[in-house]
Amino acid sequence: KNKQRSNMIKIPTGNTIDDIKGRSKIISDFYRRWYSLHPDKKIYNIHLKEYISVKYVSITETMRHASKSYYSTLAVLQLDAILATSKKKGSLLPIKADSKNQKDFSHMMKMQCNLEGIGTVKLMVGIKKKSKEKVQYCITAIST
């Protein structure tokens, strides 16, 4: 018998607490692997013509928001494509004054891309106050 090992990840599709916890773990495990493959922790965006970095806040915010939805979790697994191809949408946005996770940013930038089988994906990018470094803040699927 030919046994083939599968690298397929089974993403829970429901909305129970266990489903959300399962998706959160998938996202956390994905970022851990991603970090080991990308020691510089950044991807060049072809539209901004700048790098977008992935930091601790990227993981915590994305785990918190993307884990609520099957399609958002599925989108996170295509992080390289999202960071490389998203386009800026609209003007820079002010940070949320009551958000401790946005305190290091001067502004937020909304970006979007389309992923086959998922639809439109929103990428929120924080712009660091002093260095102007672009940091992935959160990823969510906004249409299917």
C-alpha positions in Angstrom: 0.0 0.0 0.0 1.2 3.5 -0.9 0.8 5.6 2.2 1.0 9.3 1.4 1.6 11.8 4.2 -0.8 14.7 4.0 0.3 18.2 4.9 -3.3 19.4 4.7 -4.5 21.4 7.7 -8.1 20.7 8.8 -9.5 24.1 9.7 -12.6 24.0 11.9 -15.6 25.6 10.1 -18.0 26.1 13.0 -18.4 29.0 15.5 -18.0 27.1 18.8 -15.4 28.2 21.3 -13.5 25.0 20.4 -13.6 25.9 16.7 -12.2 29.4 17.4 -9.5 28.0 19.7 -8.6 25.4 17.0 -8.3 28.2 14.4 -6.3 30.3 16.8 -3.8 27.5 17.3 -3.5 26.9 13.5 -2.7 30.7 13.1 -0.2 30.6 15.9 1.5 27.4 14.5 1.6 29.0 11.0 3.3 32.2 12.2 5.9 30.1 14.2 6.7 28.2 10.9 6.6 31.4 8.9 9.1 33.1 11.3 11.6 30.2 10.9 11.4 30.5 7.1 11.6 34.3 7.1 14.4 35.3 9.5 14.1 39.0 8.4 10.4 38.8 9.2 9.3 41.0 6.3 7.9 40.7 2.7 8.3 43.3 -0.1 5.0 44.8 -1.2 5.0 45.4 -4.9 2.5 48.3 -4.8 4.0 50.2 -1.8 7.5 49.4 -3.0 8.4 48.9 0.6 8.7 46.0 3.0 5.9 45.1 5.4 7.2 43.6 8.6 5.6 40.9 10.8 5.9 41.5 14.5 4.5 40.2 17.7 1.5 42.5 17.4 0.8 41.0 14.0 0.4 37.6 15.4 -1.7 38.6 18.5 -4.1 40.8 16.6 -4.5 38.4 13.7 -5.0 35.4 16.0 -7.7 37.4 17.9 -9.6 38.5 14.8 -8.9 36.0 12.1 -9.6 33.0 14.3 -13.3 34.1 14.5 -13.8 33.1 10.8 -12.9 30.1 8.7 -12.2 32.2 5.7 -10.0 34.7 7.6 -8.0 31.7 9.0 -7.7 30.3 5.5 -6.4 33.7 4.3 -3.7 34.0 6.9 -2.2 30.8 5.5 -1.5 32.8 2.4 0.4 35.5 4.3 3.2 35.9 1.7 0.7 36.7 -1.1 -1.3 39.1 1.1 1.8 41.0 2.2 3.3 41.1 -1.3 0.2 42.0 -3.4 -2.2 44.0 -1.2 -3.1 47.5 -2.4 -3.7 50.6 -0.3 -7.3 51.6 0.0 -8.3 55.2 0.9 -6.4 57.6 3.1 -4.4 56.8 6.2 -6.6 56.2 9.3 -6.0 57.5 12.8 -5.0 55.0 15.4 -7.6 54.0 18.0 -6.8 56.0 21.1 -8.0 53.3 23.4 -5.9 50.5 21.8 -2.7 49.7 23.5 -1.7 47.6 20.5 -1.8 50.7 18.3 0.1 53.0 20.6 3.4 52.6 18.7 1.9 53.6 15.4 1.2 57.1 14.0 -1.4 55.9 11.6 -3.1 52.8 10.2 -3.3 51.9 6.5 -6.1 49.7 5.1 -5.0 47.5 2.2 -6.8 44.8 0.3 -6.2 41.9 -2.1 -8.3 39.2 -3.7 -7.5 35.5 -3.0 -9.0 32.8 -5.1 -11.5 30.8 -3.1 -11.6 33.3 -0.3 -12.5 36.7 -1.9 -11.5 40.1 -0.7 -9.0 40.1 2.2 -8.3 43.2 4.3 -4.8 43.8 5.6 -4.4 46.5 8.3 -0.9 47.9 8.4 0.4 50.1 11.2 3.0 52.8 10.5 5.5 53.2 13.2 5.8 56.7 14.7 9.5 57.3 14.4 10.8 54.9 11.8 7.7 54.9 9.5 8.2 51.1 9.3 5.1 49.3 7.9 4.0 46.5 10.2 1.3 44.0 9.5 -1.4 44.6 12.1 -4.3 42.3 11.2 -5.7 40.1 8.4 -9.4 39.3 7.9 -11.5 38.0 5.0 -14.2 40.5 4.2 -16.1 38.7 1.5 -16.5 35.2 0.3 
